[in-house]
Amino acid sequence: MPNDNMVVACALKAQADYIITRDNDLLSLENYEDIKIITPEKFIGILRKGLA
């Protein structure tokens, strides 16, 4: 999980809207602060709908 902490810290610093991952530890969070944590497939669906 320490590597996950680096990913989340980077996303916070970058003010990211999403973390796109297949990592089950991160996916189990679903959200961290205002950052949505989702799979690549779900993100592609969001892009196709024009919601990102």
Secondary structure, 3 states (H helix, E strand, C coil): CHHHHHHHHHHHHCCCCEEECCCHHHHCCCEECCEEEECHHHHHHHHHHCCC
